[in-house]
Amino acid sequence: MTFPRICVNCDHSIVGDFEVAVEGFSASGARDDTYRHPAGDPACTGRTADRSVVSRALGAAVAESVSRFRGA
Ligand SMILES: [Zn+2]
């Protein structure tokens, strides 16, 4: 069974050419290499700027406490 290669830069599957970003250093194959789209590949959208779930939750909590502090 083959697994799809996932790009470390954009988290999308790689169809076609790829580069090895980091070799897995695992003789057993348990830790696979990591892959990325070749430089300049239009299929690679890059890392999204979206904030993590934790970051968004913390931001909402901070905004709420600030508005409570201001008596809004
Ligand atoms: Zn990519």
N, CA, C, O and the ligand as a Tripos MOL2 file, in Angstrom:
@<TRIPOS>MOLECULE
protein
  289   287    73     0     0
PROTEIN
NO_CHARGES

@<TRIPOS>ATOM
      1 N           0.8470   -1.1930    0.0000 N.3       1 MET1
      2 CA          0.0000    0.0000    0.0000 C.3       1 MET1
      3 C           0.8810    1.2400    0.0000 C.2       1 MET1
      4 O           1.8430    1.3210    0.7640 O.2       1 MET1
      5 N           0.5620    2.1910   -0.8390 N.am      2 THR2
      6 CA          1.3170    3.4390   -0.8600 C.3       2 THR2
      7 C           0.4700    4.5450   -0.2400 C.2       2 THR2
      8 O          -0.7440    4.6150   -0.4290 O.2       2 THR2
      9 N           1.1520    5.3950    0.4980 N.am      3 PHE3
     10 CA          0.4650    6.5130    1.1260 C.3       3 PHE3
     11 C           0.7140    7.7700    0.3000 C.2       3 PHE3
     12 O           1.7770    7.9140   -0.3020 O.2       3 PHE3
     13 N          -0.2450    8.6680    0.2680 N.am      4 PRO4
     14 CA          0.0010    9.9050   -0.4800 C.3       4 PRO4
     15 C           1.0740   10.7280    0.2040 C.2       4 PRO4
     16 O           1.1380   10.7850    1.4320 O.2       4 PRO4
     17 N           1.8990   11.3530   -0.5790 N.am      5 ARG5
     18 CA          2.9100   12.2480   -0.0110 C.3       5 ARG5
     19 C           2.2440   13.5810    0.3150 C.2       5 ARG5
     20 O           1.5270   14.1490   -0.5090 O.2       5 ARG5
     21 N           2.4890   14.0670    1.5210 N.am      6 ILE6
     22 CA          1.9150   15.3310    1.9610 C.3       6 ILE6
     23 C           3.0180   16.3760    2.0180 C.2       6 ILE6
     24 O           4.0870   16.1360    2.5800 O.2       6 ILE6
     25 N           2.7540   17.5220    1.4380 N.am      7 CYS7
     26 CA          3.7360   18.6120    1.4070 C.3       7 CYS7
     27 C           3.8370   19.2610    2.7900 C.2       7 CYS7
     28 O           2.8190   19.5910    3.4000 O.2       7 CYS7
     29 N           5.0700   19.4440    3.2830 N.am      8 VAL8
     30 CA          5.2450   20.0590    4.5930 C.3       8 VAL8
     31 C           4.9850   21.5590    4.5560 C.2       8 VAL8
     32 O           4.7710   22.1810    5.5970 O.2       8 VAL8
     33 N           5.0030   22.1370    3.3680 N.am      9 ASN9
     34 CA          4.7990   23.5830    3.2700 C.3       9 ASN9
     35 C           3.3310   23.9710    3.2030 C.2       9 ASN9
     36 O           2.9400   25.0050    3.7450 O.2       9 ASN9
     37 N           2.5080   23.1490    2.5410 N.am     10 CYS10
     38 CA          1.1200   23.5600    2.3350 C.3      10 CYS10
     39 C           0.1110   22.5170    2.8240 C.2      10 CYS10
     40 O          -1.0950   22.7500    2.7440 O.2      10 CYS10
     41 N           0.5830   21.3720    3.3300 N.am     11 ASP11
     42 CA         -0.2940   20.3300    3.8690 C.3      11 ASP11
     43 C          -1.2100   19.7020    2.8300 C.2      11 ASP11
     44 O          -2.1750   19.0300    3.1960 O.2      11 ASP11
     45 N          -0.9360   19.9030    1.5440 N.am     12 HIS12
     46 CA         -1.7250   19.2580    0.5060 C.3      12 HIS12
     47 C          -0.9660   18.0490   -0.0220 C.2      12 HIS12
     48 O           0.2580   17.9660    0.0840 O.2      12 HIS12
     49 N          -1.7180   17.1170   -0.5920 N.am     13 SER13
     50 CA         -1.0740   15.9470   -1.1710 C.3      13 SER13
     51 C          -0.3040   16.3500   -2.4250 C.2      13 SER13
     52 O          -0.6760   17.2870   -3.1310 O.2      13 SER13
     53 N           0.7550   15.6310   -2.6750 N.am     14 ILE14
     54 CA          1.6180   15.9380   -3.8080 C.3      14 ILE14
     55 C           1.3320   14.9460   -4.9180 C.2      14 ILE14
     56 O           1.4920   13.7370   -4.7460 O.2      14 ILE14
     57 N           0.9120   15.4590   -6.0420 N.am     15 VAL15
     58 CA          0.6960   14.6290   -7.2220 C.3      15 VAL15
     59 C           1.7840   14.9920   -8.2190 C.2      15 VAL15
     60 O           1.8760   16.1420   -8.6480 O.2      15 VAL15
     61 N           2.6040   14.0260   -8.5880 N.am     16 GLY16
     62 CA          3.6720   14.2910   -9.5440 C.3      16 GLY16
     63 C           4.9970   14.4890   -8.8400 C.2      16 GLY16
     64 O           5.3200   13.7770   -7.8890 O.2      16 GLY16
     65 N           5.7600   15.4570   -9.3100 N.am     17 ASP17
     66 CA          7.1170   15.6580   -8.7970 C.3      17 ASP17
     67 C           7.1010   16.0910   -7.3410 C.2      17 ASP17
     68 O           6.1720   16.7560   -6.8860 O.2      17 ASP17
     69 N           8.1400   15.7050   -6.6220 N.am     18 PHE18
     70 CA          8.2630   16.0960   -5.2150 C.3      18 PHE18
     71 C           9.7400   16.2190   -4.8720 C.2      18 PHE18
     72 O          10.6020   15.7170   -5.5930 O.2      18 PHE18
     73 N          10.0180   16.8890   -3.7680 N.am     19 GLU19
     74 CA         11.3670   16.9320   -3.2150 C.3      19 GLU19
     75 C          11.3120   16.3280   -1.8270 C.2      19 GLU19
     76 O          10.2950   16.4380   -1.1430 O.2      19 GLU19
     77 N          12.3980   15.6870   -1.4000 N.am     20 VAL20
     78 CA         12.4820   15.1960   -0.0330 C.3      20 VAL20
     79 C          12.9290   16.3630    0.8380 C.2      20 VAL20
     80 O          14.0270   16.8930    0.6660 O.2      20 VAL20
     81 N          12.0700   16.7610    1.7760 N.am     21 ALA21
     82 CA         12.3980   17.8910    2.6440 C.3      21 ALA21
     83 C          13.3190   17.4270    3.7680 C.2      21 ALA21
     84 O          14.3380   18.0630    4.0370 O.2      21 ALA21
     85 N          12.9670   16.3280    4.4240 N.am     22 VAL22
     86 CA         13.7710   15.7760    5.5160 C.3      22 VAL22
     87 C          13.7570   14.2650    5.3870 C.2      22 VAL22
     88 O          12.6960   13.6560    5.2550 O.2      22 VAL22
     89 N          14.9300   13.6650    5.4250 N.am     23 GLU23
     90 CA         14.9960   12.2030    5.3770 C.3      23 GLU23
     91 C          14.6290   11.6310    6.7350 C.2      23 GLU23
     92 O          14.9500   12.2030    7.7760 O.2      23 GLU23
     93 N          13.9470   10.4850    6.7050 N.am     24 GLY24
     94 CA         13.4040    9.9250    7.9350 C.3      24 GLY24
     95 C          14.4100    9.3040    8.8700 C.2      24 GLY24
     96 O          14.1090    9.1460   10.0530 O.2      24 GLY24
     97 N          15.5880    8.9440    8.4040 N.am     25 PHE25
     98 CA         16.6200    8.3100    9.2310 C.3      25 PHE25
     99 C          16.0860    7.1030    9.9790 C.2      25 PHE25
    100 O          16.3930    6.9340   11.1590 O.2      25 PHE25
    101 N          15.3080    6.2720    9.3370 N.am     26 SER26
    102 CA         14.7390    5.1140   10.0100 C.3      26 SER26
    103 C          15.0020    3.8830    9.1580 C.2      26 SER26
    104 O          14.4610    3.7450    8.0610 O.2      26 SER26
    105 N          15.8450    2.9850    9.6780 N.am     27 ALA27
    106 CA         16.1880    1.7870    8.9130 C.3      27 ALA27
    107 C          14.9700    0.9010    8.7070 C.2      27 ALA27
    108 O          14.8710    0.2010    7.6990 O.2      27 ALA27
    109 N          14.0410    0.9280    9.6620 N.am     28 SER28
    110 CA         12.8550    0.0690    9.5630 C.3      28 SER28
    111 C          11.7960    0.6740    8.6550 C.2      28 SER28
    112 O          10.8650   -0.0160    8.2400 O.2      28 SER28
    113 N          11.9290    1.9520    8.3450 N.am     29 GLY29
    114 CA         10.9160    2.6160    7.5430 C.3      29 GLY29
    115 C           9.7510    3.1300    8.3700 C.2      29 GLY29
    116 O           8.7730    3.6370    7.8190 O.2      29 GLY29
    117 N           9.8480    3.0010    9.7050 N.am     30 ALA30
    118 CA          8.7510    3.4470   10.5580 C.3      30 ALA30
    119 C           8.5700    4.9610   10.4890 C.2      30 ALA30
    120 O           7.4540    5.4760   10.5440 O.2      30 ALA30
    121 N           9.7030    5.6590   10.3680 N.am     31 ARG31
    122 CA          9.6110    7.1160   10.2440 C.3      31 ARG31
    123 C           9.9260    7.4480    8.7970 C.2      31 ARG31
    124 O          11.0600    7.2920    8.3440 O.2      31 ARG31
    125 N           8.9360    7.8960    8.0920 N.am     32 ASP32
    126 CA          9.0900    8.1210    6.6610 C.3      32 ASP32
    127 C           9.7750    9.4520    6.3960 C.2      32 ASP32
    128 O           9.8400   10.3190    7.2680 O.2      32 ASP32
    129 N          10.2780    9.5990    5.1940 N.am     33 ASP33
    130 CA         10.7870   10.8990    4.7760 C.3      33 ASP33
    131 C           9.6280   11.8930    4.7420 C.2      33 ASP33
    132 O           8.4670   11.4940    4.6410 O.2      33 ASP33
    133 N           9.9410   13.1800    4.8270 N.am     34 THR34
    134 CA          8.9120   14.1950    4.6210 C.3      34 THR34
    135 C           9.1690   14.8550    3.2700 C.2      34 THR34
    136 O          10.3100   14.9850    2.8260 O.2      34 THR34
    137 N           8.1030   15.2580    2.6460 N.am     35 TYR35
    138 CA          8.1790   15.7180    1.2610 C.3      35 TYR35
    139 C           7.6390   17.1270    1.1300 C.2      35 TYR35
    140 O           6.9520   17.6360    2.0160 O.2      35 TYR35
    141 N           7.9620   17.7420    0.0110 N.am     36 ARG36
    142 CA          7.3980   19.0510   -0.3130 C.3      36 ARG36
    143 C           7.2910   19.1700   -1.8160 C.2      36 ARG36
    144 O           7.9360   18.4350   -2.5630 O.2      36 ARG36
    145 N           6.4610   20.1140   -2.2490 N.am     37 HIS37
    146 CA          6.3810   20.4010   -3.6770 C.3      37 HIS37
    147 C           7.7200   20.9860   -4.1410 C.2      37 HIS37
    148 O           8.3990   21.6540   -3.3610 O.2      37 HIS37
    149 N           8.1000   20.7510   -5.3740 N.am     38 PRO38
    150 CA          9.3000   21.4170   -5.9030 C.3      38 PRO38
    151 C           9.1110   22.9360   -5.8770 C.2      38 PRO38
    152 O           7.9890   23.4320   -5.9750 O.2      38 PRO38
    153 N          10.2170   23.6640   -5.7440 N.am     39 ALA39
    154 CA         10.1460   25.1270   -5.7120 C.3      39 ALA39
    155 C           9.4810   25.6440   -6.9780 C.2      39 ALA39
    156 O           9.8240   25.2270   -8.0840 O.2      39 ALA39
    157 N           8.5320   26.5530   -6.8110 N.am     40 GLY40
    158 CA          7.8690   27.1520   -7.9610 C.3      40 GLY40
    159 C           6.6860   26.3640   -8.4730 C.2      40 GLY40
    160 O           6.0620   26.7610   -9.4580 O.2      40 GLY40
    161 N           6.3580   25.2390   -7.8200 N.am     41 ASP41
    162 CA          5.2100   24.4480   -8.2570 C.3      41 ASP41
    163 C           3.9300   25.2170   -7.9430 C.2      41 ASP41
    164 O           3.6830   25.5470   -6.7830 O.2      41 ASP41
    165 N           3.1040   25.5100   -8.9660 N.am     42 PRO42
    166 CA          1.8750   26.2780   -8.7100 C.3      42 PRO42
    167 C           0.8800   25.5250   -7.8340 C.2      42 PRO42
    168 O          -0.0340   26.1350   -7.2800 O.2      42 PRO42
    169 N           1.0430   24.1990   -7.6990 N.am     43 ALA43
    170 CA          0.1410   23.4270   -6.8530 C.3      43 ALA43
    171 C           0.3860   23.7070   -5.3780 C.2      43 ALA43
    172 O          -0.4750   23.4420   -4.5390 O.2      43 ALA43
    173 N           1.5670   24.2450   -5.0600 N.am     44 CYS44
    174 CA          1.9080   24.5070   -3.6590 C.3      44 CYS44
    175 C           1.3840   25.8760   -3.2680 C.2      44 CYS44
    176 O           1.8090   26.8960   -3.8090 O.2      44 CYS44
    177 N           0.4590   25.8880   -2.3250 N.am     45 THR45
    178 CA         -0.1510   27.1460   -1.9140 C.3      45 THR45
    179 C           0.5540   27.7630   -0.7220 C.2      45 THR45
    180 O           0.1970   28.8580   -0.2900 O.2      45 THR45
    181 N           1.5550   27.0700   -0.1840 N.am     46 GLY46
    182 CA          2.2730   27.5990    0.9590 C.3      46 GLY46
    183 C           1.4740   27.4370    2.2270 C.2      46 GLY46
    184 O           0.3120   27.0300    2.2010 O.2      46 GLY46
    185 N           2.1040   27.7580    3.3310 N.am     47 ARG47
    186 CA          1.4630   27.6370    4.6370 C.3      47 ARG47
    187 C           0.3770   28.6950    4.7630 C.2      47 ARG47
    188 O           0.6150   29.8690    4.4810 O.2      47 ARG47
    189 N          -0.8110   28.2850    5.1860 N.am     48 THR48
    190 CA         -1.8740   29.2600    5.3680 C.3      48 THR48
    191 C          -1.5950   30.0900    6.6120 C.2      48 THR48
    192 O          -0.9860   29.6090    7.5670 O.2      48 THR48
    193 N          -2.0410   31.3280    6.5940 N.am     49 ALA49
    194 CA         -1.7720   32.2430    7.6960 C.3      49 ALA49
    195 C          -2.8120   32.1070    8.7980 C.2      49 ALA49
    196 O          -2.8330   32.8980    9.7410 O.2      49 ALA49
    197 N          -3.6660   31.1130    8.6780 N.am     50 ASP50
    198 CA         -4.7320   30.9460    9.6650 C.3      50 ASP50
    199 C          -4.1490   30.6710   11.0500 C.2      50 ASP50
    200 O          -3.1640   29.9440   11.1810 O.2      50 ASP50
    201 N          -4.7490   31.2440   12.0620 N.am     51 ARG51
    202 CA         -4.2630   31.0320   13.4220 C.3      51 ARG51
    203 C          -4.7740   29.6910   13.9350 C.2      51 ARG51
    204 O          -5.7980   29.1860   13.4740 O.2      51 ARG51
    205 N          -4.0560   29.1250   14.8840 N.am     52 SER52
    206 CA         -4.4550   27.8400   15.4350 C.3      52 SER52
    207 C          -5.7160   27.9950   16.2840 C.2      52 SER52
    208 O          -6.0900   29.1020   16.6700 O.2      52 SER52
    209 N          -6.3550   26.8740   16.5630 N.am     53 VAL53
    210 CA         -7.5730   26.8900   17.3750 C.3      53 VAL53
    211 C          -7.2740   27.4500   18.7720 C.2      53 VAL53
    212 O          -8.0440   28.2430   19.3130 O.2      53 VAL53
    213 N          -6.1460   27.0250   19.3410 N.am     54 VAL54
    214 CA         -5.7810   27.5000   20.6850 C.3      54 VAL54
    215 C          -5.5420   29.0000   20.6610 C.2      54 VAL54
    216 O          -5.9910   29.7270   21.5470 O.2      54 VAL54
    217 N          -4.8240   29.4570   19.6310 N.am     55 SER55
    218 CA         -4.5290   30.8770   19.5320 C.3      55 SER55
    219 C          -5.8030   31.7000   19.4090 C.2      55 SER55
    220 O          -5.9310   32.7580   20.0240 O.2      55 SER55
    221 N          -6.7540   31.2000   18.5980 N.am     56 ARG56
    222 CA         -8.0160   31.9240   18.4330 C.3      56 ARG56
    223 C          -8.8040   31.9410   19.7400 C.2      56 ARG56
    224 O          -9.3970   32.9610   20.0900 O.2      56 ARG56
    225 N          -8.8170   30.8110   20.4720 N.am     57 ALA57
    226 CA         -9.5500   30.7320   21.7310 C.3      57 ALA57
    227 C          -8.9330   31.6680   22.7640 C.2      57 ALA57
    228 O          -9.6470   32.3480   23.5010 O.2      57 ALA57
    229 N          -7.5990   31.7000   22.8130 N.am     58 LEU58
    230 CA         -6.9210   32.5960   23.7460 C.3      58 LEU58
    231 C          -7.2040   34.0440   23.3830 C.2      58 LEU58
    232 O          -7.4350   34.8640   24.2710 O.2      58 LEU58
    233 N          -7.1900   34.3740   22.1100 N.am     59 GLY59
    234 CA         -7.4510   35.7360   21.6640 C.3      59 GLY59
    235 C          -8.8450   36.1810   22.0520 C.2      59 GLY59
    236 O          -9.0310   37.3230   22.4710 O.2      59 GLY59
    237 N          -9.8380   35.2990   21.9220 N.am     60 ALA60
    238 CA        -11.2130   35.6230   22.2900 C.3      60 ALA60
    239 C         -11.3310   35.8210   23.7920 C.2      60 ALA60
    240 O         -12.0280   36.7250   24.2540 O.2      60 ALA60
    241 N         -10.6410   34.9620   24.5610 N.am     61 ALA61
    242 CA        -10.7000   35.0810   26.0150 C.3      61 ALA61
    243 C         -10.0610   36.3780   26.4810 C.2      61 ALA61
    244 O         -10.5730   37.0400   27.3840 O.2      61 ALA61
    245 N          -8.9400   36.7410   25.8650 N.am     62 VAL62
    246 CA         -8.2600   37.9800   26.2430 C.3      62 VAL62
    247 C          -9.1310   39.1760   25.8900 C.2      62 VAL62
    248 O          -9.2580   40.1040   26.6890 O.2      62 VAL62
    249 N          -9.7340   39.1690   24.7030 N.am     63 ALA63
    250 CA        -10.5760   40.2790   24.2810 C.3      63 ALA63
    251 C         -11.7680   40.4340   25.2210 C.2      63 ALA63
    252 O         -12.1790   41.5520   25.5350 O.2      63 ALA63
    253 N         -12.3180   39.3110   25.6650 N.am     64 GLU64
    254 CA        -13.4620   39.3750   26.5800 C.3      64 GLU64
    255 C         -13.0460   39.9550   27.9220 C.2      64 GLU64
    256 O         -13.7570   40.7920   28.4790 O.2      64 GLU64
    257 N         -11.8860   39.5160   28.4590 N.am     65 SER65
    258 CA        -11.4540   40.0130   29.7610 C.3      65 SER65
    259 C         -11.0870   41.4870   29.6880 C.2      65 SER65
    260 O         -11.2890   42.2230   30.6540 O.2      65 SER65
    261 N         -10.5480   41.9280   28.5510 N.am     66 VAL66
    262 CA        -10.2020   43.3340   28.3870 C.3      66 VAL66
    263 C         -11.4710   44.1800   28.3660 C.2      66 VAL66
    264 O         -11.5240   45.2380   28.9920 O.2      66 VAL66
    265 N         -12.4930   43.7160   27.6460 N.am     67 SER67
    266 CA        -13.7260   44.4980   27.5660 C.3      67 SER67
    267 C         -14.4270   44.5150   28.9290 C.2      67 SER67
    268 O         -15.0870   45.4930   29.2810 O.2      67 SER67
    269 N         -14.2760   43.4150   29.7000 N.am     68 ARG68
    270 CA        -14.8530   43.3890   31.0500 C.3      68 ARG68
    271 C         -14.1030   44.3670   31.9580 C.2      68 ARG68
    272 O         -14.7050   45.0520   32.7850 O.2      68 ARG68
    273 N         -12.7810   44.4190   31.7880 N.am     69 PHE69
    274 CA        -11.9510   45.3280   32.6030 C.3      69 PHE69
    275 C         -12.3190   46.7800   32.3240 C.2      69 PHE69
    276 O         -12.3160   47.6210   33.2230 O.2      69 PHE69
    277 N         -12.6350   47.0600   31.0650 N.am     70 ARG70
    278 CA        -12.9730   48.4320   30.7000 C.3      70 ARG70
    279 C         -14.4210   48.7800   31.0660 C.2      70 ARG70
    280 O         -14.8540   49.9230   30.9220 O.2      70 ARG70
    281 N         -15.1490   47.7810   31.5350 N.am     71 GLY71
    282 CA        -16.5340   48.0040   31.9350 C.3      71 GLY71
    283 C         -17.4780   48.1340   30.7820 C.2      71 GLY71
    284 O         -18.5660   48.6930   30.9200 O.2      71 GLY71
    285 N         -17.0710   47.6180   29.6290 N.am     72 ALA72
    286 CA        -17.9340   47.7020   28.4580 C.3      72 ALA72
    287 C         -19.0830   46.7030   28.5690 C.2      72 ALA72
    288 O         -19.9220   46.6250   27.6710 O.2      72 ALA72
    289 ZN          3.1420   22.3420   -1.1350 Zn       73 ZN73
@<TRIPOS>BOND
     1     1     2 1
     2     2     3 1
     3     3     4 2
     4     3     5 am
     5     5     6 1
     6     6     7 1
     7     7     8 2
     8     7     9 am
     9     9    10 1
    10    10    11 1
    11    11    12 2
    12    11    13 am
    13    13    14 1
    14    14    15 1
    15    15    16 2
    16    15    17 am
    17    17    18 1
    18    18    19 1
    19    19    20 2
    20    19    21 am
    21    21    22 1
    22    22    23 1
    23    23    24 2
    24    23    25 am
    25    25    26 1
    26    26    27 1
    27    27    28 2
    28    27    29 am
    29    29    30 1
    30    30    31 1
    31    31    32 2
    32    31    33 am
    33    33    34 1
    34    34    35 1
    35    35    36 2
    36    35    37 am
    37    37    38 1
    38    38    39 1
    39    39    40 2
    40    39    41 am
    41    41    42 1
    42    42    43 1
    43    43    44 2
    44    43    45 am
    45    45    46 1
    46    46    47 1
    47    47    48 2
    48    47    49 am
    49    49    50 1
    50    50    51 1
    51    51    52 2
    52    51    53 am
    53    53    54 1
    54    54    55 1
    55    55    56 2
    56    55    57 am
    57    57    58 1
    58    58    59 1
    59    59    60 2
    60    59    61 am
    61    61    62 1
    62    62    63 1
    63    63    64 2
    64    63    65 am
    65    65    66 1
    66    66    67 1
    67    67    68 2
    68    67    69 am
    69    69    70 1
    70    70    71 1
    71    71    72 2
    72    71    73 am
    73    73    74 1
    74    74    75 1
    75    75    76 2
    76    75    77 am
    77    77    78 1
    78    78    79 1
    79    79    80 2
    80    79    81 am
    81    81    82 1
    82    82    83 1
    83    83    84 2
    84    83    85 am
    85    85    86 1
    86    86    87 1
    87    87    88 2
    88    87    89 am
    89    89    90 1
    90    90    91 1
    91    91    92 2
    92    91    93 am
    93    93    94 1
    94    94    95 1
    95    95    96 2
    96    95    97 am
    97    97    98 1
    98    98    99 1
    99    99   100 2
   100    99   101 am
   101   101   102 1
   102   102   103 1
   103   103   104 2
   104   103   105 am
   105   105   106 1
   106   106   107 1
   107   107   108 2
   108   107   109 am
   109   109   110 1
   110   110   111 1
   111   111   112 2
   112   111   113 am
   113   113   114 1
   114   114   115 1
   115   115   116 2
   116   115   117 am
   117   117   118 1
   118   118   119 1
   119   119   120 2
   120   119   121 am
   121   121   122 1
   122   122   123 1
   123   123   124 2
   124   123   125 am
   125   125   126 1
   126   126   127 1
   127   127   128 2
   128   127   129 am
   129   129   130 1
   130   130   131 1
   131   131   132 2
   132   131   133 am
   133   133   134 1
   134   134   135 1
   135   135   136 2
   136   135   137 am
   137   137   138 1
   138   138   139 1
   139   139   140 2
   140   139   141 am
   141   141   142 1
   142   142   143 1
   143   143   144 2
   144   143   145 am
   145   145   146 1
   146   146   147 1
   147   147   148 2
   148   147   149 am
   149   149   150 1
   150   150   151 1
   151   151   152 2
   152   151   153 am
   153   153   154 1
   154   154   155 1
   155   155   156 2
   156   155   157 am
   157   157   158 1
   158   158   159 1
   159   159   160 2
   160   159   161 am
   161   161   162 1
   162   162   163 1
   163   163   164 2
   164   163   165 am
   165   165   166 1
   166   166   167 1
   167   167   168 2
   168   167   169 am
   169   169   170 1
   170   170   171 1
   171   171   172 2
   172   171   173 am
   173   173   174 1
   174   174   175 1
   175   175   176 2
   176   175   177 am
   177   177   178 1
   178   178   179 1
   179   179   180 2
   180   179   181 am
   181   181   182 1
   182   182   183 1
   183   183   184 2
   184   183   185 am
   185   185   186 1
   186   186   187 1
   187   187   188 2
   188   187   189 am
   189   189   190 1
   190   190   191 1
   191   191   192 2
   192   191   193 am
   193   193   194 1
   194   194   195 1
   195   195   196 2
   196   195   197 am
   197   197   198 1
   198   198   199 1
   199   199   200 2
   200   199   201 am
   201   201   202 1
   202   202   203 1
   203   203   204 2
   204   203   205 am
   205   205   206 1
   206   206   207 1
   207   207   208 2
   208   207   209 am
   209   209   210 1
   210   210   211 1
   211   211   212 2
   212   211   213 am
   213   213   214 1
   214   214   215 1
   215   215   216 2
   216   215   217 am
   217   217   218 1
   218   218   219 1
   219   219   220 2
   220   219   221 am
   221   221   222 1
   222   222   223 1
   223   223   224 2
   224   223   225 am
   225   225   226 1
   226   226   227 1
   227   227   228 2
   228   227   229 am
   229   229   230 1
   230   230   231 1
   231   231   232 2
   232   231   233 am
   233   233   234 1
   234   234   235 1
   235   235   236 2
   236   235   237 am
   237   237   238 1
   238   238   239 1
   239   239   240 2
   240   239   241 am
   241   241   242 1
   242   242   243 1
   243   243   244 2
   244   243   245 am
   245   245   246 1
   246   246   247 1
   247   247   248 2
   248   247   249 am
   249   249   250 1
   250   250   251 1
   251   251   252 2
   252   251   253 am
   253   253   254 1
   254   254   255 1
   255   255   256 2
   256   255   257 am
   257   257   258 1
   258   258   259 1
   259   259   260 2
   260   259   261 am
   261   261   262 1
   262   262   263 1
   263   263   264 2
   264   263   265 am
   265   265   266 1
   266   266   267 1
   267   267   268 2
   268   267   269 am
   269   269   270 1
   270   270   271 1
   271   271   272 2
   272   271   273 am
   273   273   274 1
   274   274   275 1
   275   275   276 2
   276   275   277 am
   277   277   278 1
   278   278   279 1
   279   279   280 2
   280   279   281 am
   281   281   282 1
   282   282   283 1
   283   283   284 2
   284   283   285 am
   285   285   286 1
   286   286   287 1
   287   287   288 2
@<TRIPOS>SUBSTRUCTURE
     1 MET1         2 RESIDUE 1 A MET
     2 THR2         6 RESIDUE 1 A THR
     3 PHE3        10 RESIDUE 1 A PHE
     4 PRO4        14 RESIDUE 1 A PRO
     5 ARG5        18 RESIDUE 1 A ARG
     6 ILE6        22 RESIDUE 1 A ILE
     7 CYS7        26 RESIDUE 1 A CYS
     8 VAL8        30 RESIDUE 1 A VAL
     9 ASN9        34 RESIDUE 1 A ASN
    10 CYS10       38 RESIDUE 1 A CYS
    11 ASP11       42 RESIDUE 1 A ASP
    12 HIS12       46 RESIDUE 1 A HIS
    13 SER13       50 RESIDUE 1 A SER
    14 ILE14       54 RESIDUE 1 A ILE
    15 VAL15       58 RESIDUE 1 A VAL
    16 GLY16       62 RESIDUE 1 A GLY
    17 ASP17       66 RESIDUE 1 A ASP
    18 PHE18       70 RESIDUE 1 A PHE
    19 GLU19       74 RESIDUE 1 A GLU
    20 VAL20       78 RESIDUE 1 A VAL
    21 ALA21       82 RESIDUE 1 A ALA
    22 VAL22       86 RESIDUE 1 A VAL
    23 GLU23       90 RESIDUE 1 A GLU
    24 GLY24       94 RESIDUE 1 A GLY
    25 PHE25       98 RESIDUE 1 A PHE
    26 SER26      102 RESIDUE 1 A SER
    27 ALA27      106 RESIDUE 1 A ALA
    28 SER28      110 RESIDUE 1 A SER
    29 GLY29      114 RESIDUE 1 A GLY
    30 ALA30      118 RESIDUE 1 A ALA
    31 ARG31      122 RESIDUE 1 A ARG
    32 ASP32      126 RESIDUE 1 A ASP
    33 ASP33      130 RESIDUE 1 A ASP
    34 THR34      134 RESIDUE 1 A THR
    35 TYR35      138 RESIDUE 1 A TYR
    36 ARG36      142 RESIDUE 1 A ARG
    37 HIS37      146 RESIDUE 1 A HIS
    38 PRO38      150 RESIDUE 1 A PRO
    39 ALA39      154 RESIDUE 1 A ALA
    40 GLY40      158 RESIDUE 1 A GLY
    41 ASP41      162 RESIDUE 1 A ASP
    42 PRO42      166 RESIDUE 1 A PRO
    43 ALA43      170 RESIDUE 1 A ALA
    44 CYS44      174 RESIDUE 1 A CYS
    45 THR45      178 RESIDUE 1 A THR
    46 GLY46      182 RESIDUE 1 A GLY
    47 ARG47      186 RESIDUE 1 A ARG
    48 THR48      190 RESIDUE 1 A THR
    49 ALA49      194 RESIDUE 1 A ALA
    50 ASP50      198 RESIDUE 1 A ASP
    51 ARG51      202 RESIDUE 1 A ARG
    52 SER52      206 RESIDUE 1 A SER
    53 VAL53      210 RESIDUE 1 A VAL
    54 VAL54      214 RESIDUE 1 A VAL
    55 SER55      218 RESIDUE 1 A SER
    56 ARG56      222 RESIDUE 1 A ARG
    57 ALA57      226 RESIDUE 1 A ALA
    58 LEU58      230 RESIDUE 1 A LEU
    59 GLY59      234 RESIDUE 1 A GLY
    60 ALA60      238 RESIDUE 1 A ALA
    61 ALA61      242 RESIDUE 1 A ALA
    62 VAL62      246 RESIDUE 1 A VAL
    63 ALA63      250 RESIDUE 1 A ALA
    64 GLU64      254 RESIDUE 1 A GLU
    65 SER65      258 RESIDUE 1 A SER
    66 VAL66      262 RESIDUE 1 A VAL
    67 SER67      266 RESIDUE 1 A SER
    68 ARG68      270 RESIDUE 1 A ARG
    69 PHE69      274 RESIDUE 1 A PHE
    70 ARG70      278 RESIDUE 1 A ARG
    71 GLY71      282 RESIDUE 1 A GLY
    72 ALA72      286 RESIDUE 1 A ALA
    73 ZN73       289 GROUP 0 **** ****
